[in-house]
Amino acid sequence: MAGKKKRSIWNIFEDIEGDKVVWMIALLLMLISVLCMFSSTSRLLVSGQSRIDVVKDQLILVAFGIGIIIAIYSIRNLGVLRWLSKFGFVLSFALLALLDLKADLGFVRSVEINGARRILQVGPVQLHVFEVVKVAMIMYLSWAMDALKRGKLKGPEKEIWKKIIYIYAPFVITFVMIIPGSNSSALVIGLLMFITIIIGNIGTRDMLILAGSAVLMVALVFGIYKISGGSVFQRVGTGISRIFEDDHWEQVVTESPTGSHEYYQALDKIRQPYSAKIAIHEGGLFGKGPGQSTQRYVVPDISEDFMYSFIIEEYGVFGGIIVLMLYLSLMARGSLIVRYCGNDLFAKLAVAGLTMLIVLQAFLHIFVNCDIGPMTGQTLPLVSHGTSAFLCFSIAFGIILSISRYASRKIKKEQQESAPLVERESIKQDLDTLDDFESGMNSDDDDLIDIADEL
């Protein structure tokens, strides 16, 4: 057919709906993850594997991630996402209960790693529960706040009781259930939930009640930890030591005899954060180049908790700035999508909450790598090694893109329904008259000159 645009691999991206910038950010972060997995650490290699095998595994994970994004992006009805979101708290509660109760059901069991329980072993798969909870609770609260506004919540007639049942209680319960596994995750997820609720235009009194409840729960947990002598809520002690620790481990390393127990104990305390700073320092402006990192042999978790320092060591400050700009661009595009969602509170809260999740975790990761604040164990979204985190962030990107698709369709509809600023027929008539004037076919020169001036 004449005039029909020829399809090719170069223009197929033009036909994709939704926010194309967010698409590019997700794909670029995934590409960076493949490059980093190739050379980040030998710890990822198991017996008989080469680095090519690690890259193949990461490419398979990326393919799954892209598949998840496309599947969620293809959901055209926002009501489907809204309906699924109301089960977010039930899912979070069930997973956290299995974790905290140290469940061992054969096929599903709670796993303790480094004195903390954060993982459920589901057959051959390890599920990082907190990564699922982050996304699930943001979506749940988005649904709850929207349903409250629209009067769709069932239960007591008084609104305050609905808030307690559907918002306050899930917030506090989730926050407390995370603490036994990770203080930092409890604070991060609690902050994200609080921000989501604030964005939902909840009243000042409600915010104070919510904040007061969280503080009361923290005090209660701390009290139980003290009364039990540290046997209950053991991770509280870990968090306190990271924030208020007075031991000068550097001094212990320099003053203790080399090879002594004190020497190695102190060295283990400073090994990872100091090696991360060394990696950043040695990276310089342009980095050492792909595969040339030396600190990957020193930092066992460089592919997870210290990925940003590794990126700077191999790709320099410029590489670090590129990664930083990707997350900042996501924050900018997320705010734009929120604005385009109109009066749909669920869509606004979901995009705002998930965008904040990705960006906030990225900055926490970067701050720790730059020795700003205590260690939190937060990975770099869509870049650091970790199957559960990677797939959960893929879900987050899929939801953002699905809602951006809804927002773009809404904008187009409003544009089509809006009245034009100037009537097309009037412009056509004036242009026809001007053509007659230029060709000498009309004698009313004064009127034609006025039309020409207006055009």
N, C-alpha and C positions, 0 to 999 in steps of 0.2 A: 504494500500500500504506500502510495506516495506520501512523503512527509513523515512517515513513521520512523521513530528513532531506533537505530540499529542497536541491539543489545550486545554487550561484550563484557569481558571480565573487568574492563577499566571503568565502565559506567554503571555496573550493577549496584554499586554502593549508593548511587543516587536514588535508587528505588526503595531503599530501606527507610521505614518510617521511624519516628522517635528522634531523640537527640543524637545526632551523628558524632558530636564531640565526646559524649559519654561512651559511645561505641569505640572510638579511637583510643580513649584513655584506658578502657578495659583491655583492649587488644595489645596496646603498647606495654602495659604492666605485665601481661602474660608473656609477651616476648622477652621482656627483661628477666622474668623468672627463669625462662629456659636458658638464657645466657649465663645467669648466675649459678644455676644448678650444675652446669657443665664444669665449672672451675672452683666452686665455693669451698668444698671440703671433701676429704677422702672418707670421712665418717659415714657418708651416704652409701659407700660401696660395700656390698656384701661379698662373700666368697665367690670368686670367679667372675665378678662383674668388672666392667670397664666404665670409663666416664661416658662413653657412647650409650651404654645401657641406662645410666642415670638420666641422660637427656631423653632417651626413648620413653622412660617412665614418666618424665615430666611432660613430654609432648602428649602422651595418652591422657594425663591428668588435665592438661590444657584443653584437649579435645572434649573431655567430659564437661569441663567448665563452660566452654563455648556452647555445647549442646544444652546445658541447663539454662544459660542466658537466653538462647534462641527459643527454647520451650516456654519459658515464662514470658518472654517478650511477645510471643505469639498469642498469648491470652488476650483476646479482644474485649472481653466483658470484664470491667473493673469489679463487678459484683462477685466474680469468682474469687479474686484476691481478697475481697472484703470478707467473704464467707469463710475462707481458709484461715484468715488471720485470727478469728475469734477462738480458735483452738490453740493459739500460741502459748497461753499460760498453762493449759492442761499438759501440753507436750513438755514444756520446761519443767513443770512440777514433777512429772513422771520420771524424766531423765535425772533430775537432781536428787529425787528420792532414792533411786537405784544407786546413785553415786554415794550419797551420805550414809545410807544403810549398809554399805559394803556388800551389796547384793552379789550372790554367786548362784545363778540359776542355770549353770551349765553353758548354755548357748550365749547368755548375757551375764557378764560379771564386772564388778567394779575393780579397777586396777590402780594400785598405789605406785607412784613414781616419784623418787626423791622426797618421800615423806608427805606427798600431797595426792589427793584423789581428784583427778580431773578427766579421766578417760574411762569409757565403757568399752570393754572388749566384746564386740558382737560378732561371734564366729571368728573369721580371720581378719575382720576389720576393726580398727581402733577408732572410736568416735570421741572426739574432743567435745565434751558436753557444753562447755561454756561458749564455744563458738556458735553452737546451735541456739543456745539461750539468747545470745545477743540479738540475733535476727528475729527470733520468735517473739520475744517480749516487746520489741519495738513495733512489730506488726500488730500484736495483740492490743497494746495500749492505743495504737492508731485507730483500731476498730472500736475499742471501748469509748474513747473520747468522742468519736464521730457518732456512735450509737446513742451516747448520752445526750449529745446536742440535738439529735433528731427524735429523741423520745422513744427509742427502740429497745431500751434495756428493760428486761422483765424483773419483777420483784416488788419490794415495798413502794408505796406511792411517793414517799418523801425522797427528794433527790439526794440528800446527804447520805442515806442508807445505800442508795445505788452506787454512789461514789466510793463508799467504804467497801462494798462487796466486790465491785468490778474494777476499781482503780487502786485504792489505798492498800487493801489486803494483798492483792497480787504483787504489788510493788515491794511491800515489806517482806512477804514470805520468800519471794525470789532472792532478794538481797541477803537475807539471813541464811538461806540454804546454800548460797555460793561461798560464804565466808570459810567454812571448813576446808574447802579446796584451794582457795586463792583470795587473799585480801585485795590484791590489786585488781583482779577481775571483778570482785564484788563492788569496789569503788567505781571502776570504769562502767560496768553495766548499770549500777545504781545511778550514776551521773547521766548516762544516756537515757534511762527511763525517766528521770526527773526532767531533763531537757525536753523530751517528747511531750510530757504532760504540760510543761510550761507553754510550749508552742501551741498547745490546744486551747489557749486562752482561758485557762482555769483561773479562778479568783485568787486574790492575794491571801485570803484566809485559808483557802485550800492548800496553797503552796506552803504556808507556814505549818499547817497540820502535817503535811507530807514530810517536810524537812525535819520537824520535831519528832515524828515517828521514827525516821531513819536514825537520828541522833540517839533516841531512846534505845533502839535496838542495838546500836553499836555499843552503848554503855552497858546494856544487859549482857551482851556477848563477852565484853571485856571483864565484867564482873564474874561471869561463870568461869572464864579462863583463869582468873586469879584464885577464886575459891577452890577450883579443882586442882590447883597447883600446876597448871599447864597441861593437864592430861586431856582436857576438853577444849576444842577450838585451838589446836596446837599452832595453826597457821597465824594466829594473832601474835604469838611470840615472835615468829619469823618477821612479820611486818613491823613490829615494834623495833626489833634489832636493826632492821634496814634503815629505819628513819632516825632512831636515836642512838645508834651504836657509837660508842666513844673510843673503841679500840683503834689504835693507829697501826694498821697492818703493814704499812710501808716501813715504819720504824722497826717493827718486829722482824721483818725480812732482813733488814740491814744489820740488826744487832744480834740475831740468833745465829748459832753455828750452822753452817751449811750442811744440810742433810739431817738436821734434827727434826723432831716431831713439830715443834713450834714453827720452824722455818717453813716446812711444807704446808702446815695448816694456814699460816698467814699468806703464803704464796697462792694457795688455792682461792683465798678470799679476793685477791686483787688480780688474778690472772686474766679473767675475761674482760672486766672494764678497762684495765690498763692496756691490754692487747688491742682492744677496740680503738682506744685513743691513739695507739701507735699506728694502727692501720690507717686512720684518718690523716695523721701527720705524714706518713710515708706516701700517701696517695698524691699529695700536691695538687697542682692545677689539672694535670692531664692523666694522672694515674700511671700505674706500672704496666697496664695492658692486660687483656683477657688471659686468665690462667697464670698470672705472675704473682698472685698474692702469696705472702709468706705467713701472715697471721692466721690463715686458715688451718695451719698445723698446730697452732697454739690454742685457739678458741674452739672448743668442741661444739658450741651452739652457734657458730658464725652464720650458718645457713638459715637460722631461725631468729633468735633474739638479737643478733648483731649483724643482720644482713646489710643495713645501711652503711655501716663502717666498712664492710667488705666492698660494697659498690664504689665507695670513694677511694679505697686503696687501689682498685683495679682500673677505675674509670675517672678518677680524680674529682675535683670539686665540680667540674662541669657536669659529670655524670650524676653527682648528687643533686645539683640544681635541677637537672632535667626531671629526676624522680620527684623532687619537691614540687616542681611546677605542675606535674600531672595531678597531684593531690589537690593543689590549690585551684587548678582549673576545674576539677570535679566539684569542689565546694562552690565555685562560681556558677557552674552549670546547674547544680542542684538547686541553688537559690532561685535561678531563673525558671526552672521547671515548677518549683513551688508557686511562684507568682502566676504562672500560666494555668494552674489547676483551678483557678476561680474560687468558687464557694465550696468545693468538695474537700471537707476537712480531713477525711480519711486519706485521700491522695496526698494532700499537703503534708500531713504528719508522717506518712510512710516515707516519702522522698526525703524530707528534712531529717528524720531520725536515722535512716540508713546512710545518708550522705555524711551526717555527723559521726556515725559509727566508723565509717571507713577513714575519714579524715582525722578524727581524734585519735584513733589507734595508730595511724601512720605517724602522727606527730609525737605521741608518747614513745613509740619505737625510736624515732629520730632523737628525741631528747635524751633517752637512756644511752644511746650510742655516743652522744656528744657529752656524756657525763653531767647531764642536767637533771637532777632529781634521782630518787632511788630506783633500783631495778624493778621492773613491772612484769617482765616476761611476755610483753605484747609483741606479736609478729608484725611484719610489714605486709599489709593487705595485698593479696594477689601476687606477691613476690617471694616472700619467705617460704621455706619448705614446710609442708604440713598439709595432708590431704583434706582433713575436716575443715580447716580454716579456709583453704582455697575454694572448696565447693560451696561453703556457706557464704563467702564473699561473692561468688559467682551468682548465687541466689539473690543476694542484695543488689548486684548490678542488674540482674534480669528484671527485678521488680521496679527499679528506678527507670529502666528503659521502657518497660511496659506502660508505666504511668506517664512517661514522657510522650509515648505514642498516643495515649488518650488525650493528653494536654494539647498536642499538636493538632489532633483531629478537632478538638473543641475550638481552637483558634481559627482553623480553616472554616468551620461552620459559622462562627461569629462573623468572619470576614465576608462570607457569602450572603449572610442575612442582613448585614449592615447596609444602609443606604449609601450610594456613591456621593462623593463630595460635589461632583459636577455631572450633570446628565450627559450621557454619551451622544444622544440624538442631537442635543444642542451644539455640541462640539462638531459633529459631522456636518450639520447645516452650515455652521460658520465657516468650516474648512471648504465646503463646496462653493460657498459665496466668494471666498477668497480666491479660489481657483479661477472662477469666472472673471474676477477683477484682473488677475494677472494675465489672463488670455484676452482681455479687452472685450468680453462679452456682456459686461454690465455697465450701465452709464451712471449709476448712483454712487459716484466716487466717494463722496463724504462719508456715507455709511460704511463703505468697504474699508476706508482708511481707519475708521474707529474700530472695526472688527479686527483688523490687522494689528492695531496697537494692543488690543486686549489679548490676542493670541501671542 
